[in-house]
Amino acid sequence: MFFVKEFHLKTKIRDITGKKVKQLRSQGLIPAVLYGHGIKPENLSVAKNDFKKIFAEAGTSSLITLEIEGRAPIKVLVHEPQVDPVSDEPIHIDFYKVRMDEKIKTEIPIEFVGESEAVKQLDGSLVTNRDNIEIECLPNDLIPNVEVDISALKTFEDQICVKDIKVPEKIEVLTDKDEVIAFVEPPRSEEELAELETPTAAEEEKEAIEQMEAKTEEQEGEKSEKEPTQENTPQTSAE
């Protein structure tokens, strides 16, 4: 059973623009913009702590009801927010208004759950090839994520493909259904580990070439010291 949580976020119309938005951030607010179907882009501001709390659960794949002072609530999706490269704090947000009667394409995260016997009992290593899948559905049918149970991986021959992921009937998965998203790799033998530590033929050849070049340079240096150049050769004058 899929449970879709509702998210509500309060915002205000923003008059401050340009470089002055630093004032907002110093007050614990984040500048944002609202755009989408049937509306003109509008500048908004939202409390940073409120946004971070909701975004941690909703991400970019869950509908959020945006509550603007004096307006009717609006259903939106968050496009990936801009973050400060140093602090990793959100510094700007795009809210996209969706049409509830129009299908949208988006990516939802994969959450791997359970325990694999091939990992626990056979000392294998879990390998995952994807952390999200692309889907298409009406906004009201969106789900925040999909769970993939890795307990199906009992041997090193088992694998989980996109087609094995369970989603509601109203959601269409667009990612290649035959793509492998998880399997368990057997542990490496002592011989394989030794091979990884042993230099390959290409590495040995490269090292030999480097040693030869270094020796050649050294010999040329010694030769140049023994054979003086025209500049430091003593000059004799004809009598």
CORWOSUL-V100652 format. One record per residue. N is the residue number from 1. RES is the residue in three letters. PHI is phi in whole degrees, 0 to 359 (* if undefined). PSI is psi as a letter, one per 30 degrees, with the letter a starting at -180 (NA if undefined). OMEGA is omega as a letter, one per 20 degrees, with the letter a starting at -180 (999 if undefined). Layout:
BEGIN
n	res	phi	psi	omega
N	RES	PHI	PSI	OMEGA
N	RES	PHI	PSI	OMEGA
END
This chain:
BEGIN
n	res	phi	psi	omega
1	MET	*	k	a
2	PHE	254	k	r
3	PHE	251	k	r
4	VAL	254	j	a
5	LYS	278	k	r
6	GLU	266	k	r
7	PHE	236	k	r
8	HIS	234	k	a
9	LEU	224	k	r
10	LYS	272	k	r
11	THR	222	l	r
12	LYS	228	l	r
13	ILE	294	k	a
14	ARG	248	k	r
15	ASP	265	f	a
16	ILE	285	k	r
17	THR	224	l	r
18	GLY	65	b	a
19	LYS	293	f	a
20	LYS	288	f	a
21	VAL	296	f	r
22	LYS	300	e	r
23	GLN	298	e	r
24	LEU	297	e	a
25	ARG	297	e	r
26	SER	291	f	r
27	GLN	262	g	r
28	GLY	81	g	r
29	LEU	247	l	r
30	ILE	243	k	r
31	PRO	292	k	a
32	ALA	216	l	r
33	VAL	227	k	r
34	LEU	248	k	r
35	TYR	210	l	r
36	GLY	141	a	a
37	HIS	295	k	r
38	GLY	72	g	r
39	ILE	223	l	r
40	LYS	274	k	r
41	PRO	303	k	r
42	GLU	229	k	r
43	ASN	273	k	a
44	LEU	231	l	r
45	SER	224	k	a
46	VAL	220	k	r
47	ALA	296	k	a
48	LYS	300	e	a
49	ASN	296	e	r
50	ASP	297	e	a
51	PHE	295	e	a
52	LYS	299	e	a
53	LYS	296	e	a
54	ILE	287	e	a
55	PHE	295	e	r
56	ALA	300	f	r
57	GLU	260	e	a
58	ALA	281	e	a
59	GLY	60	b	r
60	THR	259	g	a
61	SER	242	g	r
62	SER	239	k	r
63	LEU	291	k	r
64	ILE	237	k	r
65	THR	273	j	a
66	LEU	270	k	a
67	GLU	252	j	r
68	ILE	258	k	a
69	GLU	309	k	r
70	GLY	76	g	a
71	ARG	237	l	r
72	ALA	286	k	r
73	PRO	302	k	a
74	ILE	233	k	r
75	LYS	273	k	a
76	VAL	224	l	r
77	LEU	244	k	r
78	VAL	269	k	r
79	HIS	278	l	a
80	GLU	315	j	a
81	PRO	291	l	r
82	GLN	283	k	a
83	VAL	234	l	r
84	ASP	289	k	a
85	PRO	296	f	a
86	VAL	266	e	a
87	SER	272	f	a
88	ASP	64	g	r
89	GLU	272	k	r
90	PRO	294	k	a
91	ILE	238	f	r
92	HIS	199	k	a
93	ILE	230	k	r
94	ASP	252	k	r
95	PHE	257	k	a
96	TYR	251	j	r
97	LYS	284	k	a
98	VAL	255	l	r
99	ARG	268	k	a
100	MET	290	f	a
101	ASP	257	g	a
102	GLU	236	k	a
103	LYS	293	k	r
104	ILE	234	l	r
105	LYS	252	k	r
106	THR	204	l	r
107	GLU	251	k	r
108	ILE	239	k	a
109	PRO	287	l	r
110	ILE	262	k	r
111	GLU	246	j	a
112	PHE	277	k	a
113	VAL	232	l	r
114	GLY	85	a	a
115	GLU	222	k	a
116	SER	267	k	r
117	GLU	294	e	a
118	ALA	294	f	r
119	VAL	275	e	a
120	LYS	288	e	a
121	GLN	266	e	a
122	LEU	253	g	r
123	ASP	62	g	r
124	GLY	280	l	r
125	SER	242	k	r
126	LEU	289	k	r
127	VAL	241	k	r
128	THR	243	k	a
129	ASN	260	f	a
130	ARG	219	l	r
131	ASP	240	g	r
132	ASN	201	l	r
133	ILE	227	l	r
134	GLU	267	k	a
135	ILE	227	l	r
136	GLU	222	k	r
137	CYS	190	l	r
138	LEU	287	k	a
139	PRO	308	e	a
140	ASN	291	f	a
141	ASP	263	g	r
142	LEU	297	k	r
143	ILE	237	k	a
144	PRO	290	f	a
145	ASN	194	l	r
146	VAL	235	k	r
147	GLU	262	k	r
148	VAL	239	j	a
149	ASP	272	j	a
150	ILE	278	g	r
151	SER	293	f	r
152	ALA	289	f	a
153	LEU	270	i	a
154	LYS	264	f	r
155	THR	228	l	r
156	PHE	284	f	r
157	GLU	271	f	a
158	ASP	287	k	r
159	GLN	209	l	r
160	ILE	245	k	r
161	CYS	251	l	r
162	VAL	303	e	a
163	LYS	295	f	r
164	ASP	276	f	a
165	ILE	284	k	r
166	LYS	268	k	r
167	VAL	228	l	r
168	PRO	301	l	a
169	GLU	300	f	a
170	LYS	279	f	r
171	ILE	253	k	r
172	GLU	256	k	r
173	VAL	273	k	a
174	LEU	264	f	r
175	THR	295	k	r
176	ASP	310	j	a
177	LYS	293	f	a
178	ASP	269	g	a
179	GLU	290	k	r
180	VAL	281	k	a
181	ILE	250	f	r
182	ALA	202	k	r
183	PHE	201	l	a
184	VAL	245	k	a
185	GLU	267	k	a
186	PRO	293	l	r
187	PRO	294	k	r
188	ARG	283	k	r
189	SER	283	l	r
190	GLU	298	e	r
191	GLU	295	e	r
192	GLU	294	e	r
193	LEU	295	e	r
194	ALA	294	e	r
195	GLU	296	e	r
196	LEU	295	e	a
197	GLU	277	f	a
198	THR	279	k	r
199	PRO	299	k	r
200	THR	282	l	r
201	ALA	300	e	a
202	ALA	295	e	r
203	GLU	294	e	r
204	GLU	295	e	r
205	GLU	296	e	r
206	LYS	298	e	a
207	GLU	295	e	r
208	ALA	295	e	r
209	ILE	296	e	r
210	GLU	298	e	r
211	GLN	294	e	r
212	MET	295	e	r
213	GLU	296	e	r
214	ALA	296	e	r
215	LYS	294	e	r
216	THR	297	e	r
217	GLU	298	e	a
218	GLU	295	e	r
219	GLN	294	e	r
220	GLU	295	e	r
221	GLY	294	e	r
222	GLU	295	e	a
223	LYS	295	e	a
224	SER	294	f	r
225	GLU	287	e	a
226	LYS	281	f	a
227	GLU	255	j	a
228	PRO	297	k	r
229	THR	279	l	r
230	GLN	300	e	a
231	GLU	290	e	a
232	ASN	259	g	r
233	THR	280	k	r
234	PRO	301	k	a
235	GLN	260	k	r
236	THR	250	k	a
237	SER	254	k	r
238	ALA	288	k	r
239	GLU	275	NA	999
END
